[in-house]
Amino acid sequence: QFDVNTISVVLVTQKFIPLLTAAAAKVGGDQLSVSRSAVITISSILGSIGENTLGSTYIQTLAYRMSKTAVNQFTKTFAIDLKDDHILAVNFCPGWVQTDMGGQKAESTVEQSTSELVASFAKLGNEHNGGYYKRDLTPHLF
């Protein structure tokens, strides 16, 4: 769980920092946006400490919960560390989606979820930096 959900996110993002910084430097001002330079990580409601009311018994995913919580911390920390470089960092939960993990009874299709996510990405700005959001841009508890 940690190799895929956490460590790979950190390593890939670190490798892209020079490109992200260069892209952000090409635009004047302090405005953050996906069109300037951004890192958007995908988490899960299971990564929320504040919304954890079921413990690890819910679909037996303690390691998954922990790996997504680590992604949340990474994104928040990254947002603070690189704010002066004008790189936006935001964390999203796509919701319960019809995938191999989510199953066919999930509330939305991949197409529905990604469509909402992309629409939300276009609305991101300074006030969202370091945040954790549902796919419709409603805030999640960390």
N, CA, C and O atoms as a GROMACS GRO file, in nm:
protein
  568
    1GLN      N    1   0.082  -0.120   0.000
    1GLN     CA    2   0.000   0.000   0.000
    1GLN      C    3   0.087   0.126   0.000
    1GLN      O    4   0.062   0.219  -0.077
    2PHE      N    5   0.188   0.129   0.086
    2PHE     CA    6   0.268   0.251   0.096
    2PHE      C    7   0.353   0.276  -0.028
    2PHE      O    8   0.372   0.391  -0.067
    3ASP      N    9   0.404   0.170  -0.092
    3ASP     CA   10   0.485   0.189  -0.212
    3ASP      C   11   0.406   0.259  -0.322
    3ASP      O   12   0.456   0.354  -0.383
    4VAL      N   13   0.285   0.214  -0.347
    4VAL     CA   14   0.203   0.269  -0.455
    4VAL      C   15   0.135   0.400  -0.413
    4VAL      O   16   0.142   0.499  -0.485
    5ASN      N   17   0.072   0.400  -0.298
    5ASN     CA   18  -0.012   0.513  -0.258
    5ASN      C   19   0.064   0.631  -0.200
    5ASN      O   20   0.014   0.744  -0.203
    6THR      N   21   0.183   0.609  -0.147
    6THR     CA   22   0.254   0.717  -0.079
    6THR      C   23   0.392   0.742  -0.137
    6THR      O   24   0.420   0.850  -0.188
    7ILE      N   25   0.479   0.644  -0.128
    7ILE     CA   26   0.618   0.664  -0.168
    7ILE      C   27   0.629   0.704  -0.314
    7ILE      O   28   0.707   0.794  -0.348
    8SER      N   29   0.554   0.641  -0.402
    8SER     CA   30   0.560   0.677  -0.544
    8SER      C   31   0.514   0.821  -0.568
    8SER      O   32   0.570   0.891  -0.652
    9VAL      N   33   0.413   0.864  -0.494
    9VAL     CA   34   0.364   1.003  -0.507
    9VAL      C   35   0.473   1.101  -0.468
    9VAL      O   36   0.497   1.200  -0.538
   10VAL      N   37   0.539   1.074  -0.357
   10VAL     CA   38   0.646   1.162  -0.309
   10VAL      C   39   0.763   1.165  -0.408
   10VAL      O   40   0.811   1.272  -0.443
   11LEU      N   41   0.808   1.049  -0.452
   11LEU     CA   42   0.923   1.042  -0.542
   11LEU      C   43   0.897   1.110  -0.676
   11LEU      O   44   0.980   1.185  -0.726
   12VAL      N   45   0.782   1.083  -0.735
   12VAL     CA   46   0.749   1.145  -0.864
   12VAL      C   47   0.737   1.296  -0.849
   12VAL      O   48   0.788   1.371  -0.933
   13THR      N   49   0.671   1.340  -0.745
   13THR     CA   50   0.655   1.485  -0.723
   13THR      C   51   0.790   1.551  -0.703
   13THR      O   52   0.816   1.658  -0.760
   14GLN      N   53   0.878   1.491  -0.624
   14GLN     CA   54   1.011   1.548  -0.603
   14GLN      C   55   1.088   1.560  -0.734
   14GLN      O   56   1.158   1.660  -0.756
   15LYS      N   57   1.077   1.462  -0.821
   15LYS     CA   58   1.146   1.468  -0.950
   15LYS      C   59   1.093   1.580  -1.039
   15LYS      O   60   1.166   1.635  -1.122
   16PHE      N   61   0.965   1.613  -1.022
   16PHE     CA   62   0.903   1.716  -1.105
   16PHE      C   63   0.920   1.858  -1.049
   16PHE      O   64   0.882   1.954  -1.116
   17ILE      N   65   0.975   1.873  -0.930
   17ILE     CA   66   0.987   2.006  -0.870
   17ILE      C   67   1.059   2.105  -0.962
   17ILE      O   68   1.010   2.217  -0.975
   18PRO      N   69   1.170   2.071  -1.026
   18PRO     CA   70   1.233   2.170  -1.115
   18PRO      C   71   1.141   2.215  -1.229
   18PRO      O   72   1.139   2.333  -1.264
   19LEU      N   73   1.066   2.123  -1.287
   19LEU     CA   74   0.973   2.160  -1.394
   19LEU      C   75   0.856   2.241  -1.342
   19LEU      O   76   0.813   2.337  -1.407
   20LEU      N   77   0.804   2.204  -1.227
   20LEU     CA   78   0.693   2.278  -1.166
   20LEU      C   79   0.736   2.420  -1.131
   20LEU      O   80   0.662   2.516  -1.153
   21THR      N   81   0.856   2.434  -1.077
   21THR     CA   82   0.909   2.565  -1.041
   21THR      C   83   0.930   2.651  -1.166
   21THR      O   84   0.896   2.769  -1.166
   22ALA      N   85   0.985   2.592  -1.270
   22ALA     CA   86   1.007   2.666  -1.395
   22ALA      C   87   0.875   2.711  -1.456
   22ALA      O   88   0.864   2.824  -1.504
   23ALA      N   89   0.775   2.625  -1.454
   23ALA     CA   90   0.643   2.662  -1.509
   23ALA      C   91   0.582   2.776  -1.429
   23ALA      O   92   0.527   2.870  -1.487
   24ALA      N   93   0.590   2.768  -1.298
   24ALA     CA   94   0.532   2.873  -1.213
   24ALA      C   95   0.603   3.006  -1.233
   24ALA      O   96   0.539   3.111  -1.228
   25ALA      N   97   0.734   3.003  -1.256
   25ALA     CA   98   0.812   3.126  -1.273
   25ALA      C   99   0.778   3.201  -1.401
   25ALA      O  100   0.806   3.320  -1.412
   26LYS      N  101   0.718   3.134  -1.497
   26LYS     CA  102   0.683   3.199  -1.624
   26LYS      C  103   0.561   3.289  -1.613
   26LYS      O  104   0.531   3.365  -1.706
   27VAL      N  105   0.492   3.282  -1.500
   27VAL     CA  106   0.370   3.361  -1.480
   27VAL      C  107   0.396   3.459  -1.365
   27VAL      O  108   0.444   3.419  -1.259
   28GLY      N  109   0.364   3.585  -1.386
   28GLY     CA  110   0.383   3.684  -1.282
   28GLY      C  111   0.272   3.680  -1.178
   28GLY      O  112   0.167   3.619  -1.200
   29GLY      N  113   0.296   3.744  -1.066
   29GLY     CA  114   0.196   3.755  -0.961
   29GLY      C  115   0.200   3.638  -0.865
   29GLY      O  116   0.285   3.549  -0.874
   30ASP      N  117   0.105   3.641  -0.772
   30ASP     CA  118   0.101   3.540  -0.667
   30ASP      C  119  -0.013   3.440  -0.682
   30ASP      O  120  -0.031   3.356  -0.594
   31GLN      N  121  -0.089   3.448  -0.789
   31GLN     CA  122  -0.205   3.361  -0.806
   31GLN      C  123  -0.162   3.217  -0.830
   31GLN      O  124  -0.074   3.189  -0.911
   32LEU      N  125  -0.225   3.125  -0.757
   32LEU     CA  126  -0.203   2.982  -0.776
   32LEU      C  127  -0.316   2.925  -0.860
   32LEU      O  128  -0.432   2.962  -0.842
   33SER      N  129  -0.282   2.834  -0.951
   33SER     CA  130  -0.385   2.769  -1.032
   33SER      C  131  -0.325   2.646  -1.101
   33SER      O  132  -0.204   2.630  -1.107
   34VAL      N  133  -0.413   2.561  -1.152
   34VAL     CA  134  -0.365   2.444  -1.225
   34VAL      C  135  -0.301   2.484  -1.358
   34VAL      O  136  -0.218   2.411  -1.411
   35SER      N  137  -0.340   2.598  -1.412
   35SER     CA  138  -0.280   2.641  -1.538
   35SER      C  139  -0.141   2.703  -1.518
   35SER      O  140  -0.068   2.723  -1.615
   36ARG      N  141  -0.106   2.732  -1.395
   36ARG     CA  142   0.027   2.786  -1.366
   36ARG      C  143   0.124   2.672  -1.331
   36ARG      O  144   0.221   2.649  -1.402
   37SER      N  145   0.096   2.604  -1.223
   37SER     CA  146   0.179   2.492  -1.178
   37SER      C  147   0.108   2.428  -1.060
   37SER      O  148   0.075   2.496  -0.963
   38ALA      N  149   0.085   2.298  -1.067
   38ALA     CA  150   0.008   2.233  -0.961
   38ALA      C  151   0.043   2.086  -0.945
   38ALA      O  152   0.083   2.018  -1.040
   39VAL      N  153   0.025   2.040  -0.823
   39VAL     CA  154   0.031   1.898  -0.790
   39VAL      C  155  -0.104   1.864  -0.728
   39VAL      O  156  -0.142   1.920  -0.625
   40ILE      N  157  -0.175   1.772  -0.790
   40ILE     CA  158  -0.303   1.727  -0.737
   40ILE      C  159  -0.289   1.580  -0.702
   40ILE      O  160  -0.262   1.497  -0.789
   41THR      N  161  -0.308   1.549  -0.575
   41THR     CA  162  -0.298   1.410  -0.531
   41THR      C  163  -0.438   1.354  -0.509
   41THR      O  164  -0.532   1.426  -0.477
   42ILE      N  165  -0.449   1.224  -0.529
   42ILE     CA  166  -0.577   1.156  -0.511
   42ILE      C  167  -0.570   1.074  -0.383
   42ILE      O  168  -0.485   0.987  -0.367
   43SER      N  169  -0.661   1.104  -0.293
   43SER     CA  170  -0.667   1.036  -0.165
   43SER      C  171  -0.797   0.957  -0.156
   43SER      O  172  -0.849   0.910  -0.257
   44SER      N  173  -0.847   0.943  -0.037
   44SER     CA  174  -0.970   0.868  -0.011
   44SER      C  175  -1.027   0.918   0.120
   44SER      O  176  -0.954   0.968   0.206
   45ILE      N  177  -1.158   0.904   0.136
   45ILE     CA  178  -1.218   0.936   0.265
   45ILE      C  179  -1.157   0.848   0.374
   45ILE      O  180  -1.155   0.886   0.491
   46LEU      N  181  -1.108   0.730   0.336
   46LEU     CA  182  -1.045   0.641   0.433
   46LEU      C  183  -0.913   0.698   0.485
   46LEU      O  184  -0.860   0.648   0.584
   47GLY      N  185  -0.859   0.800   0.420
   47GLY     CA  186  -0.738   0.866   0.466
   47GLY      C  187  -0.764   0.978   0.564
   47GLY      O  188  -0.670   1.037   0.617
   48SER      N  189  -0.889   1.008   0.589
   48SER     CA  190  -0.925   1.116   0.682
   48SER      C  191  -0.925   1.065   0.826
   48SER      O  192  -0.997   0.971   0.859
   49ILE      N  193  -0.844   1.127   0.910
   49ILE     CA  194  -0.845   1.094   1.053
   49ILE      C  195  -0.973   1.148   1.115
   49ILE      O  196  -1.036   1.080   1.196
   50GLY      N  197  -1.011   1.270   1.078
   50GLY     CA  198  -1.129   1.334   1.135
   50GLY      C  199  -1.260   1.267   1.102
   50GLY      O  200  -1.358   1.280   1.177
   51GLU      N  201  -1.265   1.194   0.991
   51GLU     CA  202  -1.389   1.127   0.951
   51GLU      C  203  -1.385   0.976   0.975
   51GLU      O  204  -1.473   0.903   0.930
   52ASN      N  205  -1.283   0.929   1.045
   52ASN     CA  206  -1.271   0.786   1.074
   52ASN      C  207  -1.357   0.752   1.195
   52ASN      O  208  -1.319   0.779   1.309
   53THR      N  209  -1.471   0.692   1.170
   53THR     CA  210  -1.561   0.650   1.278
   53THR      C  211  -1.576   0.498   1.282
   53THR      O  212  -1.643   0.445   1.370
   54LEU      N  213  -1.514   0.428   1.187
   54LEU     CA  214  -1.532   0.283   1.176
   54LEU      C  215  -1.408   0.203   1.212
   54LEU      O  216  -1.413   0.080   1.215
   55GLY      N  217  -1.296   0.270   1.240
   55GLY     CA  218  -1.174   0.198   1.269
   55GLY      C  219  -1.123   0.124   1.147
   55GLY      O  220  -1.145   0.168   1.034
   56SER      N  221  -1.054   0.013   1.169
   56SER     CA  222  -0.996  -0.060   1.056
   56SER      C  223  -1.084  -0.175   1.009
   56SER      O  224  -1.048  -0.245   0.914
   57THR      N  225  -1.198  -0.196   1.074
   57THR     CA  226  -1.283  -0.308   1.034
   57THR      C  227  -1.353  -0.285   0.901
   57THR      O  228  -1.388  -0.380   0.832
   58TYR      N  229  -1.374  -0.158   0.865
   58TYR     CA  230  -1.440  -0.127   0.739
   58TYR      C  231  -1.352  -0.173   0.624
   58TYR      O  232  -1.244  -0.118   0.603
   59ILE      N  233  -1.395  -0.268   0.552
   59ILE     CA  234  -1.327  -0.337   0.442
   59ILE      C  235  -1.182  -0.375   0.472
   59ILE      O  236  -1.100  -0.390   0.382
   60GLN      N  237  -1.151  -0.392   0.601
   60GLN     CA  238  -1.022  -0.445   0.645
   60GLN      C  239  -0.903  -0.372   0.580
   60GLN      O  240  -0.817  -0.436   0.519
   61THR      N  241  -0.899  -0.241   0.593
   61THR     CA  242  -0.798  -0.166   0.518
   61THR      C  243  -0.713  -0.073   0.605
   61THR      O  244  -0.699   0.044   0.571
   62LEU      N  245  -0.659  -0.121   0.713
   62LEU     CA  246  -0.575  -0.037   0.797
   62LEU      C  247  -0.456   0.020   0.719
   62LEU      O  248  -0.430   0.140   0.726
   63ALA      N  249  -0.385  -0.064   0.646
   63ALA     CA  250  -0.268  -0.017   0.570
   63ALA      C  251  -0.310   0.084   0.463
   63ALA      O  252  -0.239   0.183   0.441
   64TYR      N  253  -0.423   0.061   0.397
   64TYR     CA  254  -0.472   0.155   0.296
   64TYR      C  255  -0.504   0.289   0.361
   64TYR      O  256  -0.465   0.394   0.310
   65ARG      N  257  -0.576   0.287   0.474
   65ARG     CA  258  -0.607   0.411   0.546
   65ARG      C  259  -0.479   0.488   0.579
   65ARG      O  260  -0.469   0.609   0.555
   66MET      N  261  -0.382   0.416   0.632
   66MET     CA  262  -0.257   0.481   0.671
   66MET      C  263  -0.184   0.540   0.551
   66MET      O  264  -0.128   0.649   0.560
   67SER      N  265  -0.183   0.469   0.439
   67SER     CA  266  -0.112   0.518   0.320
   67SER      C  267  -0.179   0.644   0.265
   67SER      O  268  -0.110   0.735   0.219
   68LYS      N  269  -0.310   0.650   0.268
   68LYS     CA  270  -0.381   0.768   0.218
   68LYS      C  271  -0.369   0.885   0.316
   68LYS      O  272  -0.365   1.001   0.274
   69THR      N  273  -0.363   0.856   0.446
   69THR     CA  274  -0.339   0.961   0.545
   69THR      C  275  -0.201   1.023   0.521
   69THR      O  276  -0.184   1.144   0.534
   70ALA      N  277  -0.104   0.940   0.488
   70ALA     CA  278   0.031   0.989   0.459
   70ALA      C  279   0.031   1.079   0.335
   70ALA      O  280   0.102   1.179   0.332
   71VAL      N  281  -0.048   1.045   0.234
   71VAL     CA  282  -0.060   1.130   0.115
   71VAL      C  283  -0.120   1.265   0.154
   71VAL      O  284  -0.075   1.368   0.105
   72ASN      N  285  -0.220   1.264   0.240
   72ASN     CA  286  -0.280   1.389   0.286
   72ASN      C  287  -0.175   1.478   0.352
   72ASN      O  288  -0.168   1.598   0.325
   73GLN      N  289  -0.094   1.420   0.439
   73GLN     CA  290   0.011   1.495   0.508
   73GLN      C  291   0.114   1.547   0.408
   73GLN      O  292   0.158   1.662   0.418
   74PHE      N  293   0.153   1.464   0.314
   74PHE     CA  294   0.249   1.507   0.213
   74PHE      C  295   0.197   1.628   0.136
   74PHE      O  296   0.269   1.727   0.120
   75THR      N  297   0.074   1.622   0.091
   75THR     CA  298   0.019   1.731   0.010
   75THR      C  299   0.010   1.860   0.090
   75THR      O  300   0.044   1.967   0.040
   76LYS      N  301  -0.036   1.851   0.214
   76LYS     CA  302  -0.045   1.969   0.300
   76LYS      C  303   0.094   2.029   0.322
   76LYS      O  304   0.112   2.150   0.312
   77THR      N  305   0.192   1.945   0.353
   77THR     CA  306   0.328   1.991   0.378
   77THR      C  307   0.391   2.049   0.252
   77THR      O  308   0.456   2.154   0.257
   78PHE      N  309   0.372   1.983   0.140
   78PHE     CA  310   0.423   2.030   0.012
   78PHE      C  311   0.366   2.168  -0.021
   78PHE      O  312   0.438   2.255  -0.069
   79ALA      N  313   0.238   2.188   0.006
   79ALA     CA  314   0.173   2.317  -0.021
   79ALA      C  315   0.239   2.429   0.059
   79ALA      O  316   0.259   2.539   0.007
   80ILE      N  317   0.271   2.402   0.182
   80ILE     CA  318   0.337   2.502   0.267
   80ILE      C  319   0.480   2.526   0.219
   80ILE      O  320   0.523   2.641   0.204
   81ASP      N  321   0.553   2.418   0.194
   81ASP     CA  322   0.694   2.430   0.156
   81ASP      C  323   0.714   2.503   0.024
   81ASP      O  324   0.813   2.575   0.009
   82LEU      N  325   0.624   2.486  -0.072
   82LEU     CA  326   0.645   2.543  -0.206
   82LEU      C  327   0.550   2.656  -0.241
   82LEU      O  328   0.536   2.693  -0.358
   83LYS      N  329   0.483   2.710  -0.140
   83LYS     CA  330   0.391   2.822  -0.166
   83LYS      C  331   0.464   2.941  -0.228
   83LYS      O  332   0.414   3.003  -0.321
   84ASP      N  333   0.584   2.972  -0.177
   84ASP     CA  334   0.659   3.086  -0.229
   84ASP      C  335   0.707   3.063  -0.372
   84ASP      O  336   0.743   3.158  -0.442
   85ASP      N  337   0.709   2.937  -0.416
   85ASP     CA  338   0.743   2.906  -0.555
   85ASP      C  339   0.620   2.907  -0.645
   85ASP      O  340   0.629   2.880  -0.765
   86HIS      N  341   0.505   2.938  -0.586
   86HIS     CA  342   0.377   2.950  -0.657
   86HIS      C  343   0.330   2.820  -0.721
   86HIS      O  344   0.277   2.818  -0.832
   87ILE      N  345   0.352   2.711  -0.647
   87ILE     CA  346   0.304   2.580  -0.691
   87ILE      C  347   0.186   2.541  -0.604
   87ILE      O  348   0.198   2.531  -0.482
   88LEU      N  349   0.074   2.520  -0.666
   88LEU     CA  350  -0.049   2.480  -0.598
   88LEU      C  351  -0.042   2.331  -0.566
   88LEU      O  352  -0.001   2.251  -0.649
   89ALA      N  353  -0.082   2.295  -0.444
   89ALA     CA  354  -0.087   2.153  -0.406
   89ALA      C  355  -0.221   2.127  -0.337
   89ALA      O  356  -0.253   2.188  -0.236
   90VAL      N  357  -0.298   2.035  -0.393
   90VAL     CA  358  -0.432   2.008  -0.344
   90VAL      C  359  -0.456   1.857  -0.346
   90VAL      O  360  -0.405   1.785  -0.432
   91ASN      N  361  -0.534   1.812  -0.250
   91ASN     CA  362  -0.565   1.672  -0.233
   91ASN      C  363  -0.714   1.649  -0.258
   91ASN      O  364  -0.797   1.723  -0.206
   92PHE      N  365  -0.748   1.547  -0.337
   92PHE     CA  366  -0.888   1.518  -0.368
   92PHE      C  367  -0.924   1.374  -0.335
   92PHE      O  368  -0.841   1.283  -0.346
   93CYS      N  369  -1.048   1.356  -0.295
   93CYS     CA  370  -1.109   1.224  -0.281
   93CYS      C  371  -1.211   1.212  -0.394
   93CYS      O  372  -1.303   1.292  -0.401
   94PRO      N  373  -1.195   1.113  -0.481
   94PRO     CA  374  -1.287   1.100  -0.594
   94PRO      C  375  -1.424   1.045  -0.558
   94PRO      O  376  -1.514   1.042  -0.641
   95GLY      N  377  -1.440   1.001  -0.434
   95GLY     CA  378  -1.566   0.941  -0.391
   95GLY      C  379  -1.565   0.790  -0.411
   95GLY      O  380  -1.463   0.732  -0.448
   96TRP      N  381  -1.680   0.730  -0.386
   96TRP     CA  382  -1.694   0.585  -0.402
   96TRP      C  383  -1.724   0.559  -0.549
   96TRP      O  384  -1.834   0.589  -0.597
   97VAL      N  385  -1.627   0.505  -0.620
   97VAL     CA  386  -1.632   0.494  -0.766
   97VAL      C  387  -1.634   0.347  -0.808
   97VAL      O  388  -1.572   0.261  -0.745
   98GLN      N  389  -1.706   0.320  -0.915
   98GLN     CA  390  -1.717   0.184  -0.969
   98GLN      C  391  -1.585   0.142  -1.034
   98GLN      O  392  -1.564   0.158  -1.155
   99THR      N  393  -1.498   0.087  -0.952
   99THR     CA  394  -1.369   0.035  -0.996
   99THR      C  395  -1.355  -0.106  -0.940
   99THR      O  396  -1.446  -0.156  -0.875
  100ASP      N  397  -1.241  -0.169  -0.964
  100ASP     CA  398  -1.218  -0.300  -0.904
  100ASP      C  399  -1.228  -0.292  -0.752
  100ASP      O  400  -1.283  -0.383  -0.688
  101MET      N  401  -1.176  -0.185  -0.693
  101MET     CA  402  -1.182  -0.170  -0.548
  101MET      C  403  -1.320  -0.127  -0.501
  101MET      O  404  -1.372  -0.179  -0.402
  102GLY      N  405  -1.381  -0.032  -0.572
  102GLY     CA  406  -1.511   0.022  -0.530
  102GLY      C  407  -1.628  -0.071  -0.556
  102GLY      O  408  -1.728  -0.066  -0.485
  103GLY      N  409  -1.617  -0.154  -0.658
  103GLY     CA  410  -1.725  -0.246  -0.692
  103GLY      C  411  -1.834  -0.180  -0.775
  103GLY      O  412  -1.836  -0.058  -0.791
  104GLN      N  413  -1.922  -0.262  -0.828
  104GLN     CA  414  -2.029  -0.213  -0.915
  104GLN      C  415  -2.141  -0.141  -0.841
  104GLN      O  416  -2.220  -0.072  -0.905
  105LYS      N  417  -2.148  -0.155  -0.709
  105LYS     CA  418  -2.252  -0.087  -0.632
  105LYS      C  419  -2.212   0.055  -0.591
  105LYS      O  420  -2.290   0.125  -0.527
  106ALA      N  421  -2.093   0.097  -0.627
  106ALA     CA  422  -2.045   0.230  -0.592
  106ALA      C  423  -2.137   0.337  -0.651
  106ALA      O  424  -2.209   0.312  -0.747
  107GLU      N  425  -2.133   0.455  -0.590
  107GLU     CA  426  -2.227   0.562  -0.625
  107GLU      C  427  -2.203   0.629  -0.759
  107GLU      O  428  -2.296   0.687  -0.815
  108SER      N  429  -2.082   0.622  -0.814
  108SER     CA  430  -2.059   0.690  -0.942
  108SER      C  431  -1.966   0.609  -1.031
  108SER      O  432  -1.888   0.526  -0.985
  109THR      N  433  -1.976   0.636  -1.160
  109THR     CA  434  -1.888   0.572  -1.256
  109THR      C  435  -1.755   0.648  -1.259
  109THR      O  436  -1.744   0.759  -1.207
  110VAL      N  437  -1.657   0.588  -1.320
  110VAL     CA  438  -1.528   0.655  -1.338
  110VAL      C  439  -1.548   0.784  -1.417
  110VAL      O  440  -1.490   0.887  -1.383
  111GLU      N  441  -1.630   0.779  -1.520
  111GLU     CA  442  -1.656   0.896  -1.604
  111GLU      C  443  -1.720   1.010  -1.525
  111GLU      O  444  -1.682   1.126  -1.540
  112GLN      N  445  -1.819   0.977  -1.441
  112GLN     CA  446  -1.885   1.079  -1.360
  112GLN      C  447  -1.787   1.143  -1.261
  112GLN      O  448  -1.781   1.265  -1.247
  113SER      N  449  -1.710   1.060  -1.194
  113SER     CA  450  -1.616   1.110  -1.095
  113SER      C  451  -1.508   1.197  -1.159
  113SER      O  452  -1.479   1.306  -1.110
  114THR      N  453  -1.450   1.150  -1.268
  114THR     CA  454  -1.343   1.228  -1.332
  114THR      C  455  -1.395   1.357  -1.392
  114THR      O  456  -1.324   1.458  -1.392
  115SER      N  457  -1.516   1.356  -1.442
  115SER     CA  458  -1.575   1.478  -1.496
  115SER      C  459  -1.590   1.584  -1.387
  115SER      O  460  -1.556   1.701  -1.408
  116GLU      N  461  -1.639   1.544  -1.271
  116GLU     CA  462  -1.651   1.638  -1.158
  116GLU      C  463  -1.515   1.684  -1.109
  116GLU      O  464  -1.497   1.801  -1.077
  117LEU      N  465  -1.420   1.592  -1.103
  117LEU     CA  466  -1.286   1.629  -1.059
  117LEU      C  467  -1.225   1.735  -1.150
  117LEU      O  468  -1.173   1.836  -1.102
  118VAL      N  469  -1.231   1.713  -1.280
  118VAL     CA  470  -1.172   1.808  -1.375
  118VAL      C  471  -1.240   1.945  -1.363
  118VAL      O  472  -1.172   2.047  -1.370
  119ALA      N  473  -1.371   1.947  -1.346
  119ALA     CA  474  -1.442   2.074  -1.328
  119ALA      C  475  -1.394   2.144  -1.201
  119ALA      O  476  -1.379   2.266  -1.200
  120SER      N  477  -1.370   2.069  -1.096
  120SER     CA  478  -1.320   2.128  -0.971
  120SER      C  479  -1.177   2.178  -0.987
  120SER      O  480  -1.143   2.284  -0.934
  121PHE      N  481  -1.094   2.104  -1.059
  121PHE     CA  482  -0.955   2.147  -1.080
  121PHE      C  483  -0.951   2.286  -1.142
  121PHE      O  484  -0.866   2.368  -1.105
  122ALA      N  485  -1.040   2.313  -1.235
  122ALA     CA  486  -1.041   2.442  -1.305
  122ALA      C  487  -1.076   2.558  -1.212
  122ALA      O  488  -1.048   2.673  -1.246
  123LYS      N  489  -1.137   2.530  -1.098
  123LYS     CA  490  -1.179   2.634  -1.004
  123LYS      C  491  -1.076   2.661  -0.895
  123LYS      O  492  -1.094   2.750  -0.813
  124LEU      N  493  -0.968   2.585  -0.892
  124LEU     CA  494  -0.872   2.595  -0.783
  124LEU      C  495  -0.794   2.726  -0.786
  124LEU      O  496  -0.758   2.776  -0.893
  125GLY      N  497  -0.770   2.779  -0.666
  125GLY     CA  498  -0.692   2.902  -0.651
  125GLY      C  499  -0.618   2.902  -0.519
  125GLY      O  500  -0.607   2.800  -0.452
  126ASN      N  501  -0.568   3.018  -0.481
  126ASN     CA  502  -0.489   3.032  -0.358
  126ASN      C  503  -0.559   2.977  -0.235
  126ASN      O  504  -0.495   2.916  -0.150
  127GLU      N  505  -0.688   2.999  -0.225
  127GLU     CA  506  -0.763   2.957  -0.107
  127GLU      C  507  -0.773   2.806  -0.093
  127GLU      O  508  -0.809   2.756   0.014
  128HIS      N  509  -0.742   2.734  -0.197
  128HIS     CA  510  -0.750   2.587  -0.193
  128HIS      C  511  -0.615   2.521  -0.163
  128HIS      O  512  -0.610   2.401  -0.137
  129ASN      N  513  -0.507   2.598  -0.168
  129ASN     CA  514  -0.373   2.541  -0.152
  129ASN      C  515  -0.360   2.465  -0.020
  129ASN      O  516  -0.388   2.519   0.087
  130GLY      N  517  -0.318   2.340  -0.029
  130GLY     CA  518  -0.300   2.256   0.089
  130GLY      C  519  -0.426   2.190   0.138
  130GLY      O  520  -0.425   2.120   0.238
  131GLY      N  521  -0.536   2.212   0.068
  131GLY     CA  522  -0.665   2.159   0.112
  131GLY      C  523  -0.689   2.015   0.072
  131GLY      O  524  -0.616   1.955  -0.008
  132TYR      N  525  -0.794   1.962   0.130
  132TYR     CA  526  -0.836   1.823   0.108
  132TYR      C  527  -0.984   1.829   0.074
  132TYR      O  528  -1.065   1.870   0.158
  133TYR      N  529  -1.022   1.789  -0.047
  133TYR     CA  530  -1.156   1.812  -0.097
  133TYR      C  531  -1.221   1.686  -0.156
  133TYR      O  532  -1.154   1.594  -0.203
  134LYS      N  533  -1.354   1.688  -0.150
  134LYS     CA  534  -1.432   1.589  -0.224
  134LYS      C  535  -1.428   1.632  -0.370
  134LYS      O  536  -1.385   1.743  -0.401
  135ARG      N  537  -1.472   1.547  -0.458
  135ARG     CA  538  -1.461   1.577  -0.602
  135ARG      C  539  -1.539   1.700  -0.645
  135ARG      O  540  -1.510   1.759  -0.749
  136ASP      N  541  -1.640   1.741  -0.565
  136ASP     CA  542  -1.716   1.862  -0.599
  136ASP      C  543  -1.662   1.987  -0.530
  136ASP      O  544  -1.729   2.090  -0.529
  137LEU      N  545  -1.545   1.979  -0.473
  137LEU     CA  546  -1.475   2.088  -0.405
  137LEU      C  547  -1.529   2.119  -0.266
  137LEU      O  548  -1.499   2.224  -0.209
  138THR      N  549  -1.608   2.029  -0.210
  138THR     CA  550  -1.651   2.040  -0.071
  138THR      C  551  -1.534   1.995   0.016
  138THR      O  552  -1.475   1.890  -0.010
  139PRO      N  553  -1.498   2.072   0.119
  139PRO     CA  554  -1.383   2.034   0.202
  139PRO      C  555  -1.405   1.903   0.278
  139PRO      O  556  -1.515   1.871   0.322
  140HIS      N  557  -1.296   1.828   0.291
  140HIS     CA  558  -1.290   1.707   0.374
  140HIS      C  559  -1.214   1.742   0.501
  140HIS      O  560  -1.130   1.832   0.500
  141LEU      N  561  -1.242   1.674   0.609
  141LEU     CA  562  -1.159   1.685   0.729
  141LEU      C  563  -1.030   1.608   0.707
  141LEU      O  564  -1.031   1.500   0.647
  142PHE      N  565  -0.920   1.662   0.755
  142PHE     CA  566  -0.795   1.587   0.749
  142PHE      C  567  -0.801   1.480   0.855
  142PHE      O  568  -0.706   1.403   0.870
   0.00000   0.00000   0.00000
